[in-house]
Amino acid sequence: EHEGLAQALNLIKDVIVQVDAQVSLYEKESRLRDIASKMEPKSLGKIKDGRVFRKEDLSQGRRKLLYEGMVNWKAAS
């Protein structure tokens, strides 16, 4: 009986970890959509390798929010 309870406890812990991971993923996706909605429609920027980053790049579903923090954007003059 003790082994069964220990196994059940481990399974419950695994479920909690998976639920937490899914909630975190959903919150990051929601925050990314929120950030994209606040960007100007025509905003774009060039990345070091020459590619262009546009607002649409955030909303295509291929991007993930890995880190959220302040960004200092320097415009070329």
C-alpha positions as CSV (number, residue, x, y, z in Angstrom):
1,E,0.0,0.0,0.0
2,H,2.8,2.4,0.8
3,E,4.4,1.8,-2.6
4,G,1.2,2.5,-4.3
5,L,0.8,5.8,-2.4
6,A,4.4,6.8,-3.2
7,Q,3.9,6.1,-6.9
8,A,0.6,8.1,-6.9
9,L,2.4,11.0,-5.2
10,N,5.2,10.9,-7.9
11,L,2.6,10.8,-10.6
12,I,0.7,13.8,-9.1
13,K,4.0,15.7,-8.9
14,D,4.7,15.0,-12.6
15,V,1.2,16.2,-13.5
16,I,1.7,19.4,-11.5
17,V,5.1,20.0,-13.3
18,Q,3.5,19.5,-16.7
19,V,0.5,21.8,-15.9
20,D,2.9,24.5,-14.6
21,A,4.9,24.2,-17.9
22,Q,1.8,24.5,-20.0
23,V,0.6,27.5,-18.0
24,S,4.0,29.2,-18.3
25,L,4.0,28.6,-22.1
26,Y,0.4,30.0,-22.4
27,E,1.4,33.1,-20.4
28,K,4.5,33.7,-22.6
29,E,2.4,33.3,-25.8
30,S,-0.2,35.7,-24.4
31,R,2.5,38.2,-23.5
32,L,4.1,37.9,-26.9
33,R,0.7,38.6,-28.6
34,D,0.3,41.6,-26.2
35,I,3.7,43.0,-27.2
36,A,3.0,42.5,-30.9
37,S,-0.3,44.3,-30.6
38,K,1.4,47.3,-29.0
39,M,4.0,47.6,-31.8
40,E,3.4,50.1,-34.6
41,P,2.1,48.4,-37.8
42,K,4.9,49.5,-40.1
43,S,7.7,49.1,-37.5
44,L,10.8,47.2,-38.6
45,G,14.5,46.8,-37.8
46,K,17.5,45.4,-39.3
47,I,19.3,42.5,-37.6
48,K,23.1,42.2,-37.6
49,D,23.1,39.5,-40.3
50,G,21.1,41.8,-42.7
51,R,17.7,40.3,-42.2
52,V,14.7,42.6,-41.5
53,F,12.6,42.1,-38.3
54,R,9.0,43.1,-38.7
55,K,5.9,43.1,-36.5
56,E,4.5,40.2,-38.5
57,D,7.4,38.1,-37.4
58,L,6.0,38.0,-33.9
59,S,2.5,37.0,-34.8
60,Q,3.3,34.1,-37.3
61,G,3.5,31.5,-34.5
62,R,7.1,30.6,-35.1
63,R,8.5,32.9,-32.3
64,K,8.7,32.2,-28.6
65,L,9.1,34.6,-25.8
66,L,12.3,33.5,-24.0
67,Y,13.1,36.5,-21.9
68,E,11.3,39.7,-21.1
69,G,13.2,42.9,-20.2
70,M,14.1,46.4,-21.3
71,V,15.5,46.9,-24.7
72,N,17.7,49.8,-25.8
73,W,17.2,50.3,-29.5
74,K,19.7,52.6,-31.2
75,A,18.6,54.0,-34.5
76,A,21.2,54.4,-37.2
77,S,21.8,58.0,-38.2
